[in-house]
């Protein structure tokens, strides 16, 4: 997995962010953000999974609903695993962080994430 380094100013140490797909999130689901101490994403993922499960179980018979519910939770975990790191990096960039080196800025530009230059 590639790393992106972001800095806030000269006095704080740079932040190391992973870039790309997270295999752990596929089976950990909404528990992965707790491991990273990102409680905002924990609540977003938990509420998404609860809402989807509730809607499925309300309108589909029980046995078929359980199977579809498990499949949908797997799909939701796959989508969050593919996008989690980019969401975290975008939040840091909005908070005022900037890429530390050329490699980090090049990866962000290729991904379509733009940032203010220092």
Phi and psi restraints in degrees (range 20) as a CNS / XPLOR table:
assign (resid 1 and name C) (resid 2 and name N)
       (resid 2 and name CA) (resid 2 and name C) 1.0 -76.7 20.0 2
assign (resid 2 and name N) (resid 2 and name CA)
       (resid 2 and name C) (resid 3 and name N) 1.0 157.5 20.0 2
assign (resid 2 and name C) (resid 3 and name N)
       (resid 3 and name CA) (resid 3 and name C) 1.0 -117.0 20.0 2
assign (resid 3 and name N) (resid 3 and name CA)
       (resid 3 and name C) (resid 4 and name N) 1.0 144.3 20.0 2
assign (resid 3 and name C) (resid 4 and name N)
       (resid 4 and name CA) (resid 4 and name C) 1.0 -121.1 20.0 2
assign (resid 4 and name N) (resid 4 and name CA)
       (resid 4 and name C) (resid 5 and name N) 1.0 133.3 20.0 2
assign (resid 4 and name C) (resid 5 and name N)
       (resid 5 and name CA) (resid 5 and name C) 1.0 -108.6 20.0 2
assign (resid 5 and name N) (resid 5 and name CA)
       (resid 5 and name C) (resid 6 and name N) 1.0 127.3 20.0 2
assign (resid 5 and name C) (resid 6 and name N)
       (resid 6 and name CA) (resid 6 and name C) 1.0 -121.3 20.0 2
assign (resid 6 and name N) (resid 6 and name CA)
       (resid 6 and name C) (resid 7 and name N) 1.0 143.7 20.0 2
assign (resid 6 and name C) (resid 7 and name N)
       (resid 7 and name CA) (resid 7 and name C) 1.0 -125.7 20.0 2
assign (resid 7 and name N) (resid 7 and name CA)
       (resid 7 and name C) (resid 8 and name N) 1.0 152.1 20.0 2
assign (resid 7 and name C) (resid 8 and name N)
       (resid 8 and name CA) (resid 8 and name C) 1.0 -99.2 20.0 2
assign (resid 8 and name N) (resid 8 and name CA)
       (resid 8 and name C) (resid 9 and name N) 1.0 -51.1 20.0 2
assign (resid 8 and name C) (resid 9 and name N)
       (resid 9 and name CA) (resid 9 and name C) 1.0 -154.3 20.0 2
assign (resid 9 and name N) (resid 9 and name CA)
       (resid 9 and name C) (resid 10 and name N) 1.0 -173.5 20.0 2
assign (resid 9 and name C) (resid 10 and name N)
       (resid 10 and name CA) (resid 10 and name C) 1.0 -72.8 20.0 2
assign (resid 10 and name N) (resid 10 and name CA)
       (resid 10 and name C) (resid 11 and name N) 1.0 -19.6 20.0 2
assign (resid 10 and name C) (resid 11 and name N)
       (resid 11 and name CA) (resid 11 and name C) 1.0 -93.2 20.0 2
assign (resid 11 and name N) (resid 11 and name CA)
       (resid 11 and name C) (resid 12 and name N) 1.0 -22.9 20.0 2
assign (resid 11 and name C) (resid 12 and name N)
       (resid 12 and name CA) (resid 12 and name C) 1.0 -97.8 20.0 2
assign (resid 12 and name N) (resid 12 and name CA)
       (resid 12 and name C) (resid 13 and name N) 1.0 144.0 20.0 2
assign (resid 12 and name C) (resid 13 and name N)
       (resid 13 and name CA) (resid 13 and name C) 1.0 -68.1 20.0 2
assign (resid 13 and name N) (resid 13 and name CA)
       (resid 13 and name C) (resid 14 and name N) 1.0 150.6 20.0 2
assign (resid 13 and name C) (resid 14 and name N)
       (resid 14 and name CA) (resid 14 and name C) 1.0 -65.9 20.0 2
assign (resid 14 and name N) (resid 14 and name CA)
       (resid 14 and name C) (resid 15 and name N) 1.0 151.9 20.0 2
assign (resid 14 and name C) (resid 15 and name N)
       (resid 15 and name CA) (resid 15 and name C) 1.0 -97.8 20.0 2
assign (resid 15 and name N) (resid 15 and name CA)
       (resid 15 and name C) (resid 16 and name N) 1.0 131.4 20.0 2
assign (resid 15 and name C) (resid 16 and name N)
       (resid 16 and name CA) (resid 16 and name C) 1.0 -98.1 20.0 2
assign (resid 16 and name N) (resid 16 and name CA)
       (resid 16 and name C) (resid 17 and name N) 1.0 118.5 20.0 2
assign (resid 16 and name C) (resid 17 and name N)
       (resid 17 and name CA) (resid 17 and name C) 1.0 -114.8 20.0 2
assign (resid 17 and name N) (resid 17 and name CA)
       (resid 17 and name C) (resid 18 and name N) 1.0 137.1 20.0 2
assign (resid 17 and name C) (resid 18 and name N)
       (resid 18 and name CA) (resid 18 and name C) 1.0 -75.6 20.0 2
assign (resid 18 and name N) (resid 18 and name CA)
       (resid 18 and name C) (resid 19 and name N) 1.0 156.5 20.0 2
assign (resid 18 and name C) (resid 19 and name N)
       (resid 19 and name CA) (resid 19 and name C) 1.0 -134.8 20.0 2
assign (resid 19 and name N) (resid 19 and name CA)
       (resid 19 and name C) (resid 20 and name N) 1.0 124.0 20.0 2
assign (resid 19 and name C) (resid 20 and name N)
       (resid 20 and name CA) (resid 20 and name C) 1.0 121.3 20.0 2
assign (resid 20 and name N) (resid 20 and name CA)
       (resid 20 and name C) (resid 21 and name N) 1.0 -165.5 20.0 2
assign (resid 20 and name C) (resid 21 and name N)
       (resid 21 and name CA) (resid 21 and name C) 1.0 -73.2 20.0 2
assign (resid 21 and name N) (resid 21 and name CA)
       (resid 21 and name C) (resid 22 and name N) 1.0 143.5 20.0 2
assign (resid 21 and name C) (resid 22 and name N)
       (resid 22 and name CA) (resid 22 and name C) 1.0 -112.8 20.0 2
assign (resid 22 and name N) (resid 22 and name CA)
       (resid 22 and name C) (resid 23 and name N) 1.0 103.7 20.0 2
assign (resid 22 and name C) (resid 23 and name N)
       (resid 23 and name CA) (resid 23 and name C) 1.0 -63.9 20.0 2
assign (resid 23 and name N) (resid 23 and name CA)
       (resid 23 and name C) (resid 24 and name N) 1.0 -32.8 20.0 2
assign (resid 23 and name C) (resid 24 and name N)
       (resid 24 and name CA) (resid 24 and name C) 1.0 -61.5 20.0 2
assign (resid 24 and name N) (resid 24 and name CA)
       (resid 24 and name C) (resid 25 and name N) 1.0 -32.7 20.0 2
assign (resid 24 and name C) (resid 25 and name N)
       (resid 25 and name CA) (resid 25 and name C) 1.0 -69.9 20.0 2
assign (resid 25 and name N) (resid 25 and name CA)
       (resid 25 and name C) (resid 26 and name N) 1.0 -22.2 20.0 2
assign (resid 25 and name C) (resid 26 and name N)
       (resid 26 and name CA) (resid 26 and name C) 1.0 -63.3 20.0 2
assign (resid 26 and name N) (resid 26 and name CA)
       (resid 26 and name C) (resid 27 and name N) 1.0 -41.6 20.0 2
assign (resid 26 and name C) (resid 27 and name N)
       (resid 27 and name CA) (resid 27 and name C) 1.0 -100.1 20.0 2
assign (resid 27 and name N) (resid 27 and name CA)
       (resid 27 and name C) (resid 28 and name N) 1.0 -21.1 20.0 2
assign (resid 27 and name C) (resid 28 and name N)
       (resid 28 and name CA) (resid 28 and name C) 1.0 -84.2 20.0 2
assign (resid 28 and name N) (resid 28 and name CA)
       (resid 28 and name C) (resid 29 and name N) 1.0 -29.2 20.0 2
assign (resid 28 and name C) (resid 29 and name N)
       (resid 29 and name CA) (resid 29 and name C) 1.0 64.7 20.0 2
assign (resid 29 and name N) (resid 29 and name CA)
       (resid 29 and name C) (resid 30 and name N) 1.0 -131.6 20.0 2
assign (resid 29 and name C) (resid 30 and name N)
       (resid 30 and name CA) (resid 30 and name C) 1.0 -72.2 20.0 2
assign (resid 30 and name N) (resid 30 and name CA)
       (resid 30 and name C) (resid 31 and name N) 1.0 -4.6 20.0 2
assign (resid 30 and name C) (resid 31 and name N)
       (resid 31 and name CA) (resid 31 and name C) 1.0 -80.1 20.0 2
assign (resid 31 and name N) (resid 31 and name CA)
       (resid 31 and name C) (resid 32 and name N) 1.0 -20.6 20.0 2
assign (resid 31 and name C) (resid 32 and name N)
       (resid 32 and name CA) (resid 32 and name C) 1.0 -61.6 20.0 2
assign (resid 32 and name N) (resid 32 and name CA)
       (resid 32 and name C) (resid 33 and name N) 1.0 -44.3 20.0 2
assign (resid 32 and name C) (resid 33 and name N)
       (resid 33 and name CA) (resid 33 and name C) 1.0 -62.3 20.0 2
assign (resid 33 and name N) (resid 33 and name CA)
       (resid 33 and name C) (resid 34 and name N) 1.0 -28.6 20.0 2
assign (resid 33 and name C) (resid 34 and name N)
       (resid 34 and name CA) (resid 34 and name C) 1.0 -66.3 20.0 2
assign (resid 34 and name N) (resid 34 and name CA)
       (resid 34 and name C) (resid 35 and name N) 1.0 -39.2 20.0 2
assign (resid 34 and name C) (resid 35 and name N)
       (resid 35 and name CA) (resid 35 and name C) 1.0 -59.3 20.0 2
assign (resid 35 and name N) (resid 35 and name CA)
       (resid 35 and name C) (resid 36 and name N) 1.0 -35.9 20.0 2
assign (resid 35 and name C) (resid 36 and name N)
       (resid 36 and name CA) (resid 36 and name C) 1.0 -90.7 20.0 2
assign (resid 36 and name N) (resid 36 and name CA)
       (resid 36 and name C) (resid 37 and name N) 1.0 1.6 20.0 2
assign (resid 36 and name C) (resid 37 and name N)
       (resid 37 and name CA) (resid 37 and name C) 1.0 60.9 20.0 2
assign (resid 37 and name N) (resid 37 and name CA)
       (resid 37 and name C) (resid 38 and name N) 1.0 37.6 20.0 2
assign (resid 37 and name C) (resid 38 and name N)
       (resid 38 and name CA) (resid 38 and name C) 1.0 -109.8 20.0 2
assign (resid 38 and name N) (resid 38 and name CA)
       (resid 38 and name C) (resid 39 and name N) 1.0 85.2 20.0 2
assign (resid 38 and name C) (resid 39 and name N)
       (resid 39 and name CA) (resid 39 and name C) 1.0 -72.6 20.0 2
assign (resid 39 and name N) (resid 39 and name CA)
       (resid 39 and name C) (resid 40 and name N) 1.0 -26.9 20.0 2
assign (resid 39 and name C) (resid 40 and name N)
       (resid 40 and name CA) (resid 40 and name C) 1.0 -62.9 20.0 2
assign (resid 40 and name N) (resid 40 and name CA)
       (resid 40 and name C) (resid 41 and name N) 1.0 -47.7 20.0 2
assign (resid 40 and name C) (resid 41 and name N)
       (resid 41 and name CA) (resid 41 and name C) 1.0 -69.0 20.0 2
assign (resid 41 and name N) (resid 41 and name CA)
       (resid 41 and name C) (resid 42 and name N) 1.0 -31.0 20.0 2
assign (resid 41 and name C) (resid 42 and name N)
       (resid 42 and name CA) (resid 42 and name C) 1.0 -58.4 20.0 2
assign (resid 42 and name N) (resid 42 and name CA)
       (resid 42 and name C) (resid 43 and name N) 1.0 -49.0 20.0 2
assign (resid 42 and name C) (resid 43 and name N)
       (resid 43 and name CA) (resid 43 and name C) 1.0 -66.6 20.0 2
assign (resid 43 and name N) (resid 43 and name CA)
       (resid 43 and name C) (resid 44 and name N) 1.0 -38.2 20.0 2
assign (resid 43 and name C) (resid 44 and name N)
       (resid 44 and name CA) (resid 44 and name C) 1.0 -63.0 20.0 2
assign (resid 44 and name N) (resid 44 and name CA)
       (resid 44 and name C) (resid 45 and name N) 1.0 -47.0 20.0 2
assign (resid 44 and name C) (resid 45 and name N)
       (resid 45 and name CA) (resid 45 and name C) 1.0 -66.8 20.0 2
assign (resid 45 and name N) (resid 45 and name CA)
       (resid 45 and name C) (resid 46 and name N) 1.0 -42.5 20.0 2
assign (resid 45 and name C) (resid 46 and name N)
       (resid 46 and name CA) (resid 46 and name C) 1.0 -62.2 20.0 2
assign (resid 46 and name N) (resid 46 and name CA)
       (resid 46 and name C) (resid 47 and name N) 1.0 -46.1 20.0 2
assign (resid 46 and name C) (resid 47 and name N)
       (resid 47 and name CA) (resid 47 and name C) 1.0 -66.7 20.0 2
assign (resid 47 and name N) (resid 47 and name CA)
       (resid 47 and name C) (resid 48 and name N) 1.0 -36.0 20.0 2
assign (resid 47 and name C) (resid 48 and name N)
       (resid 48 and name CA) (resid 48 and name C) 1.0 -63.0 20.0 2
assign (resid 48 and name N) (resid 48 and name CA)
       (resid 48 and name C) (resid 49 and name N) 1.0 -47.0 20.0 2
assign (resid 48 and name C) (resid 49 and name N)
       (resid 49 and name CA) (resid 49 and name C) 1.0 -68.1 20.0 2
assign (resid 49 and name N) (resid 49 and name CA)
       (resid 49 and name C) (resid 50 and name N) 1.0 -38.5 20.0 2
assign (resid 49 and name C) (resid 50 and name N)
       (resid 50 and name CA) (resid 50 and name C) 1.0 -66.4 20.0 2
assign (resid 50 and name N) (resid 50 and name CA)
       (resid 50 and name C) (resid 51 and name N) 1.0 -42.2 20.0 2
assign (resid 50 and name C) (resid 51 and name N)
       (resid 51 and name CA) (resid 51 and name C) 1.0 -64.1 20.0 2
assign (resid 51 and name N) (resid 51 and name CA)
       (resid 51 and name C) (resid 52 and name N) 1.0 -45.4 20.0 2
assign (resid 51 and name C) (resid 52 and name N)
       (resid 52 and name CA) (resid 52 and name C) 1.0 -64.5 20.0 2
assign (resid 52 and name N) (resid 52 and name CA)
       (resid 52 and name C) (resid 53 and name N) 1.0 -43.9 20.0 2
assign (resid 52 and name C) (resid 53 and name N)
       (resid 53 and name CA) (resid 53 and name C) 1.0 -62.6 20.0 2
assign (resid 53 and name N) (resid 53 and name CA)
       (resid 53 and name C) (resid 54 and name N) 1.0 -41.7 20.0 2
assign (resid 53 and name C) (resid 54 and name N)
       (resid 54 and name CA) (resid 54 and name C) 1.0 -64.4 20.0 2
assign (resid 54 and name N) (resid 54 and name CA)
       (resid 54 and name C) (resid 55 and name N) 1.0 -44.8 20.0 2
assign (resid 54 and name C) (resid 55 and name N)
       (resid 55 and name CA) (resid 55 and name C) 1.0 -63.4 20.0 2
assign (resid 55 and name N) (resid 55 and name CA)
       (resid 55 and name C) (resid 56 and name N) 1.0 -40.3 20.0 2
assign (resid 55 and name C) (resid 56 and name N)
       (resid 56 and name CA) (resid 56 and name C) 1.0 -65.7 20.0 2
assign (resid 56 and name N) (resid 56 and name CA)
       (resid 56 and name C) (resid 57 and name N) 1.0 -45.9 20.0 2
assign (resid 56 and name C) (resid 57 and name N)
       (resid 57 and name CA) (resid 57 and name C) 1.0 -71.4 20.0 2
assign (resid 57 and name N) (resid 57 and name CA)
       (resid 57 and name C) (resid 58 and name N) 1.0 -22.4 20.0 2
assign (resid 57 and name C) (resid 58 and name N)
       (resid 58 and name CA) (resid 58 and name C) 1.0 -74.6 20.0 2
assign (resid 58 and name N) (resid 58 and name CA)
       (resid 58 and name C) (resid 59 and name N) 1.0 -33.0 20.0 2
assign (resid 58 and name C) (resid 59 and name N)
       (resid 59 and name CA) (resid 59 and name C) 1.0 -111.9 20.0 2
assign (resid 59 and name N) (resid 59 and name CA)
       (resid 59 and name C) (resid 60 and name N) 1.0 -5.9 20.0 2
assign (resid 59 and name C) (resid 60 and name N)
       (resid 60 and name CA) (resid 60 and name C) 1.0 -122.9 20.0 2
assign (resid 60 and name N) (resid 60 and name CA)
       (resid 60 and name C) (resid 61 and name N) 1.0 141.4 20.0 2
assign (resid 60 and name C) (resid 61 and name N)
       (resid 61 and name CA) (resid 61 and name C) 1.0 -55.3 20.0 2
assign (resid 61 and name N) (resid 61 and name CA)
       (resid 61 and name C) (resid 62 and name N) 1.0 155.3 20.0 2
assign (resid 61 and name C) (resid 62 and name N)
       (resid 62 and name CA) (resid 62 and name C) 1.0 -56.2 20.0 2
assign (resid 62 and name N) (resid 62 and name CA)
       (resid 62 and name C) (resid 63 and name N) 1.0 -54.9 20.0 2
assign (resid 62 and name C) (resid 63 and name N)
       (resid 63 and name CA) (resid 63 and name C) 1.0 -63.9 20.0 2
assign (resid 63 and name N) (resid 63 and name CA)
       (resid 63 and name C) (resid 64 and name N) 1.0 -48.2 20.0 2
assign (resid 63 and name C) (resid 64 and name N)
       (resid 64 and name CA) (resid 64 and name C) 1.0 -66.5 20.0 2
assign (resid 64 and name N) (resid 64 and name CA)
       (resid 64 and name C) (resid 65 and name N) 1.0 -37.0 20.0 2
assign (resid 64 and name C) (resid 65 and name N)
       (resid 65 and name CA) (resid 65 and name C) 1.0 -61.9 20.0 2
assign (resid 65 and name N) (resid 65 and name CA)
       (resid 65 and name C) (resid 66 and name N) 1.0 -40.2 20.0 2
assign (resid 65 and name C) (resid 66 and name N)
       (resid 66 and name CA) (resid 66 and name C) 1.0 -62.8 20.0 2
assign (resid 66 and name N) (resid 66 and name CA)
       (resid 66 and name C) (resid 67 and name N) 1.0 -44.4 20.0 2
assign (resid 66 and name C) (resid 67 and name N)
       (resid 67 and name CA) (resid 67 and name C) 1.0 -64.5 20.0 2
assign (resid 67 and name N) (resid 67 and name CA)
       (resid 67 and name C) (resid 68 and name N) 1.0 -46.1 20.0 2
assign (resid 67 and name C) (resid 68 and name N)
       (resid 68 and name CA) (resid 68 and name C) 1.0 -65.8 20.0 2
assign (resid 68 and name N) (resid 68 and name CA)
       (resid 68 and name C) (resid 69 and name N) 1.0 -37.5 20.0 2
assign (resid 68 and name C) (resid 69 and name N)
       (resid 69 and name CA) (resid 69 and name C) 1.0 -63.2 20.0 2
assign (resid 69 and name N) (resid 69 and name CA)
       (resid 69 and name C) (resid 70 and name N) 1.0 -44.8 20.0 2
assign (resid 69 and name C) (resid 70 and name N)
       (resid 70 and name CA) (resid 70 and name C) 1.0 -63.5 20.0 2
assign (resid 70 and name N) (resid 70 and name CA)
       (resid 70 and name C) (resid 71 and name N) 1.0 -42.3 20.0 2
assign (resid 70 and name C) (resid 71 and name N)
       (resid 71 and name CA) (resid 71 and name C) 1.0 -63.4 20.0 2
assign (resid 71 and name N) (resid 71 and name CA)
       (resid 71 and name C) (resid 72 and name N) 1.0 -42.2 20.0 2
assign (resid 71 and name C) (resid 72 and name N)
       (resid 72 and name CA) (resid 72 and name C) 1.0 -68.0 20.0 2
assign (resid 72 and name N) (resid 72 and name CA)
       (resid 72 and name C) (resid 73 and name N) 1.0 -37.2 20.0 2
assign (resid 72 and name C) (resid 73 and name N)
       (resid 73 and name CA) (resid 73 and name C) 1.0 -63.6 20.0 2
assign (resid 73 and name N) (resid 73 and name CA)
       (resid 73 and name C) (resid 74 and name N) 1.0 -38.0 20.0 2
assign (resid 73 and name C) (resid 74 and name N)
       (resid 74 and name CA) (resid 74 and name C) 1.0 -64.0 20.0 2
assign (resid 74 and name N) (resid 74 and name CA)
       (resid 74 and name C) (resid 75 and name N) 1.0 -42.7 20.0 2
assign (resid 74 and name C) (resid 75 and name N)
       (resid 75 and name CA) (resid 75 and name C) 1.0 -64.7 20.0 2
assign (resid 75 and name N) (resid 75 and name CA)
       (resid 75 and name C) (resid 76 and name N) 1.0 -42.7 20.0 2
assign (resid 75 and name C) (resid 76 and name N)
       (resid 76 and name CA) (resid 76 and name C) 1.0 -61.7 20.0 2
assign (resid 76 and name N) (resid 76 and name CA)
       (resid 76 and name C) (resid 77 and name N) 1.0 -43.0 20.0 2
assign (resid 76 and name C) (resid 77 and name N)
       (resid 77 and name CA) (resid 77 and name C) 1.0 -63.8 20.0 2
assign (resid 77 and name N) (resid 77 and name CA)
       (resid 77 and name C) (resid 78 and name N) 1.0 -37.6 20.0 2
assign (resid 77 and name C) (resid 78 and name N)
       (resid 78 and name CA) (resid 78 and name C) 1.0 -63.2 20.0 2
assign (resid 78 and name N) (resid 78 and name CA)
       (resid 78 and name C) (resid 79 and name N) 1.0 -43.3 20.0 2
assign (resid 78 and name C) (resid 79 and name N)
       (resid 79 and name CA) (resid 79 and name C) 1.0 -65.2 20.0 2
assign (resid 79 and name N) (resid 79 and name CA)
       (resid 79 and name C) (resid 80 and name N) 1.0 -43.9 20.0 2
assign (resid 79 and name C) (resid 80 and name N)
       (resid 80 and name CA) (resid 80 and name C) 1.0 -67.9 20.0 2
assign (resid 80 and name N) (resid 80 and name CA)
       (resid 80 and name C) (resid 81 and name N) 1.0 -35.3 20.0 2
assign (resid 80 and name C) (resid 81 and name N)
       (resid 81 and name CA) (resid 81 and name C) 1.0 -64.4 20.0 2
assign (resid 81 and name N) (resid 81 and name CA)
       (resid 81 and name C) (resid 82 and name N) 1.0 -32.9 20.0 2
assign (resid 81 and name C) (resid 82 and name N)
       (resid 82 and name CA) (resid 82 and name C) 1.0 -77.2 20.0 2
assign (resid 82 and name N) (resid 82 and name CA)
       (resid 82 and name C) (resid 83 and name N) 1.0 -27.1 20.0 2
assign (resid 82 and name C) (resid 83 and name N)
       (resid 83 and name CA) (resid 83 and name C) 1.0 -114.2 20.0 2
assign (resid 83 and name N) (resid 83 and name CA)
       (resid 83 and name C) (resid 84 and name N) 1.0 -6.6 20.0 2
assign (resid 83 and name C) (resid 84 and name N)
       (resid 84 and name CA) (resid 84 and name C) 1.0 -59.3 20.0 2
assign (resid 84 and name N) (resid 84 and name CA)
       (resid 84 and name C) (resid 85 and name N) 1.0 -48.6 20.0 2
assign (resid 84 and name C) (resid 85 and name N)
       (resid 85 and name CA) (resid 85 and name C) 1.0 -64.1 20.0 2
assign (resid 85 and name N) (resid 85 and name CA)
       (resid 85 and name C) (resid 86 and name N) 1.0 -38.3 20.0 2
assign (resid 85 and name C) (resid 86 and name N)
       (resid 86 and name CA) (resid 86 and name C) 1.0 -67.3 20.0 2
assign (resid 86 and name N) (resid 86 and name CA)
       (resid 86 and name C) (resid 87 and name N) 1.0 -35.6 20.0 2
assign (resid 86 and name C) (resid 87 and name N)
       (resid 87 and name CA) (resid 87 and name C) 1.0 -63.7 20.0 2
assign (resid 87 and name N) (resid 87 and name CA)
       (resid 87 and name C) (resid 88 and name N) 1.0 -43.7 20.0 2
assign (resid 87 and name C) (resid 88 and name N)
       (resid 88 and name CA) (resid 88 and name C) 1.0 -65.0 20.0 2
assign (resid 88 and name N) (resid 88 and name CA)
       (resid 88 and name C) (resid 89 and name N) 1.0 -42.6 20.0 2
assign (resid 88 and name C) (resid 89 and name N)
       (resid 89 and name CA) (resid 89 and name C) 1.0 -64.7 20.0 2
assign (resid 89 and name N) (resid 89 and name CA)
       (resid 89 and name C) (resid 90 and name N) 1.0 -42.0 20.0 2
assign (resid 89 and name C) (resid 90 and name N)
       (resid 90 and name CA) (resid 90 and name C) 1.0 -62.8 20.0 2
assign (resid 90 and name N) (resid 90 and name CA)
       (resid 90 and name C) (resid 91 and name N) 1.0 -37.8 20.0 2
assign (resid 90 and name C) (resid 91 and name N)
       (resid 91 and name CA) (resid 91 and name C) 1.0 -64.2 20.0 2
assign (resid 91 and name N) (resid 91 and name CA)
       (resid 91 and name C) (resid 92 and name N) 1.0 -41.3 20.0 2
assign (resid 91 and name C) (resid 92 and name N)
       (resid 92 and name CA) (resid 92 and name C) 1.0 -65.6 20.0 2
assign (resid 92 and name N) (resid 92 and name CA)
       (resid 92 and name C) (resid 93 and name N) 1.0 -39.7 20.0 2
assign (resid 92 and name C) (resid 93 and name N)
       (resid 93 and name CA) (resid 93 and name C) 1.0 -65.1 20.0 2
assign (resid 93 and name N) (resid 93 and name CA)
       (resid 93 and name C) (resid 94 and name N) 1.0 -36.3 20.0 2
assign (resid 93 and name C) (resid 94 and name N)
       (resid 94 and name CA) (resid 94 and name C) 1.0 -68.0 20.0 2
assign (resid 94 and name N) (resid 94 and name CA)
       (resid 94 and name C) (resid 95 and name N) 1.0 -28.3 20.0 2
assign (resid 94 and name C) (resid 95 and name N)
       (resid 95 and name CA) (resid 95 and name C) 1.0 -78.9 20.0 2
assign (resid 95 and name N) (resid 95 and name CA)
       (resid 95 and name C) (resid 96 and name N) 1.0 -4.9 20.0 2
assign (resid 95 and name C) (resid 96 and name N)
       (resid 96 and name CA) (resid 96 and name C) 1.0 111.6 20.0 2
assign (resid 96 and name N) (resid 96 and name CA)
       (resid 96 and name C) (resid 97 and name N) 1.0 4.1 20.0 2
assign (resid 96 and name C) (resid 97 and name N)
       (resid 97 and name CA) (resid 97 and name C) 1.0 -75.9 20.0 2
assign (resid 97 and name N) (resid 97 and name CA)
       (resid 97 and name C) (resid 98 and name N) 1.0 152.1 20.0 2
assign (resid 97 and name C) (resid 98 and name N)
       (resid 98 and name CA) (resid 98 and name C) 1.0 -131.8 20.0 2
assign (resid 98 and name N) (resid 98 and name CA)
       (resid 98 and name C) (resid 99 and name N) 1.0 155.4 20.0 2
assign (resid 98 and name C) (resid 99 and name N)
       (resid 99 and name CA) (resid 99 and name C) 1.0 -62.2 20.0 2
assign (resid 99 and name N) (resid 99 and name CA)
       (resid 99 and name C) (resid 100 and name N) 1.0 142.1 20.0 2
assign (resid 99 and name C) (resid 100 and name N)
       (resid 100 and name CA) (resid 100 and name C) 1.0 -79.3 20.0 2
assign (resid 100 and name N) (resid 100 and name CA)
       (resid 100 and name C) (resid 101 and name N) 1.0 -39.3 20.0 2
assign (resid 100 and name C) (resid 101 and name N)
       (resid 101 and name CA) (resid 101 and name C) 1.0 -132.9 20.0 2
assign (resid 101 and name N) (resid 101 and name CA)
       (resid 101 and name C) (resid 102 and name N) 1.0 176.3 20.0 2
assign (resid 101 and name C) (resid 102 and name N)
       (resid 102 and name CA) (resid 102 and name C) 1.0 -65.3 20.0 2
assign (resid 102 and name N) (resid 102 and name CA)
       (resid 102 and name C) (resid 103 and name N) 1.0 -39.1 20.0 2
assign (resid 102 and name C) (resid 103 and name N)
       (resid 103 and name CA) (resid 103 and name C) 1.0 -61.3 20.0 2
assign (resid 103 and name N) (resid 103 and name CA)
       (resid 103 and name C) (resid 104 and name N) 1.0 -43.8 20.0 2
assign (resid 103 and name C) (resid 104 and name N)
       (resid 104 and name CA) (resid 104 and name C) 1.0 -64.2 20.0 2
assign (resid 104 and name N) (resid 104 and name CA)
       (resid 104 and name C) (resid 105 and name N) 1.0 -44.0 20.0 2
assign (resid 104 and name C) (resid 105 and name N)
       (resid 105 and name CA) (resid 105 and name C) 1.0 -68.0 20.0 2
assign (resid 105 and name N) (resid 105 and name CA)
       (resid 105 and name C) (resid 106 and name N) 1.0 -35.5 20.0 2
assign (resid 105 and name C) (resid 106 and name N)
       (resid 106 and name CA) (resid 106 and name C) 1.0 -65.2 20.0 2
assign (resid 106 and name N) (resid 106 and name CA)
       (resid 106 and name C) (resid 107 and name N) 1.0 -41.6 20.0 2
assign (resid 106 and name C) (resid 107 and name N)
       (resid 107 and name CA) (resid 107 and name C) 1.0 -62.4 20.0 2
assign (resid 107 and name N) (resid 107 and name CA)
       (resid 107 and name C) (resid 108 and name N) 1.0 -43.1 20.0 2
assign (resid 107 and name C) (resid 108 and name N)
       (resid 108 and name CA) (resid 108 and name C) 1.0 -65.8 20.0 2
assign (resid 108 and name N) (resid 108 and name CA)
       (resid 108 and name C) (resid 109 and name N) 1.0 -41.1 20.0 2
assign (resid 108 and name C) (resid 109 and name N)
       (resid 109 and name CA) (resid 109 and name C) 1.0 -66.2 20.0 2
assign (resid 109 and name N) (resid 109 and name CA)
       (resid 109 and name C) (resid 110 and name N) 1.0 -41.0 20.0 2
assign (resid 109 and name C) (resid 110 and name N)
       (resid 110 and name CA) (resid 110 and name C) 1.0 -63.9 20.0 2
assign (resid 110 and name N) (resid 110 and name CA)
       (resid 110 and name C) (resid 111 and name N) 1.0 -31.7 20.0 2
assign (resid 110 and name C) (resid 111 and name N)
       (resid 111 and name CA) (resid 111 and name C) 1.0 -79.2 20.0 2
assign (resid 111 and name N) (resid 111 and name CA)
       (resid 111 and name C) (resid 112 and name N) 1.0 -13.6 20.0 2
assign (resid 111 and name C) (resid 112 and name N)
       (resid 112 and name CA) (resid 112 and name C) 1.0 94.4 20.0 2
assign (resid 112 and name N) (resid 112 and name CA)
       (resid 112 and name C) (resid 113 and name N) 1.0 17.5 20.0 2
assign (resid 112 and name C) (resid 113 and name N)
       (resid 113 and name CA) (resid 113 and name C) 1.0 -104.2 20.0 2
assign (resid 113 and name N) (resid 113 and name CA)
       (resid 113 and name C) (resid 114 and name N) 1.0 119.1 20.0 2
assign (resid 113 and name C) (resid 114 and name N)
       (resid 114 and name CA) (resid 114 and name C) 1.0 -105.3 20.0 2
assign (resid 114 and name N) (resid 114 and name CA)
       (resid 114 and name C) (resid 115 and name N) 1.0 155.0 20.0 2
assign (resid 114 and name C) (resid 115 and name N)
       (resid 115 and name CA) (resid 115 and name C) 1.0 -146.8 20.0 2
assign (resid 115 and name N) (resid 115 and name CA)
       (resid 115 and name C) (resid 116 and name N) 1.0 164.4 20.0 2
assign (resid 115 and name C) (resid 116 and name N)
       (resid 116 and name CA) (resid 116 and name C) 1.0 -79.0 20.0 2
assign (resid 116 and name N) (resid 116 and name CA)
       (resid 116 and name C) (resid 117 and name N) 1.0 141.8 20.0 2
assign (resid 116 and name C) (resid 117 and name N)
       (resid 117 and name CA) (resid 117 and name C) 1.0 -84.9 20.0 2
assign (resid 117 and name N) (resid 117 and name CA)
       (resid 117 and name C) (resid 118 and name N) 1.0 150.1 20.0 2
